[in-house]
Amino acid sequence: VAESLACLPFFLAGSNTFLALVGPTYLERLWCVVEIHIFLQMRGTERQIQWTPLFAPTSTAPTLVAASARAAGGAGGTA
C-alpha cells in the first residue's frame, strides 16, 4: 500500500479526468477524499472530475467537494 500511495500523484498527474464512482459513503472514506484532493492539486480543476453516482443521484457530492476544495485553499468553482 505504501508504494502505491507514493505513486498516486504520478498516476493522477498523467490523467486528464478523474472518474468518481460515487456511492452514499464516498466522501466518508478518507482514501476517496485523498484521491480527489491530490487530483485537484495536480490538475487544478474540478471540471475534470466526472461524477458517476452509484445510487439515486443528488447534487450534494460535487457541492461538498467544491466547498472542501475552497476551504482548503485549492481549486474551487462549480461542477
LINUR-V273935 format. One record per pair of residues at least 24 apart in sequence whose ideal C-beta (glycine too) atoms are under 6 Angstrom apart, sorted by sequence separation. I is the first residue (numbers start at 1). J is the second residue. D is the distance in whole Angstrom. If there is no record, write none. Layout:
BEGIN
i=I j=J d=D
i=I j=J d=D
END
This chain:
BEGIN
i=12 j=38 d=5
i=12 j=39 d=5
i=9 j=38 d=6
i=13 j=42 d=5
i=20 j=49 d=6
i=22 j=51 d=6
i=36 j=65 d=6
i=40 j=69 d=6
i=46 j=75 d=5
i=8 j=38 d=6
i=12 j=42 d=5
i=45 j=75 d=6
i=17 j=48 d=5
i=18 j=49 d=5
i=19 j=50 d=5
i=20 j=51 d=5
i=21 j=52 d=5
i=22 j=53 d=5
i=23 j=54 d=5
i=24 j=55 d=6
i=44 j=75 d=5
i=46 j=77 d=5
i=9 j=42 d=6
i=17 j=50 d=6
i=21 j=54 d=6
i=46 j=79 d=6
i=40 j=74 d=5
i=40 j=75 d=5
i=27 j=64 d=6
i=22 j=61 d=5
END
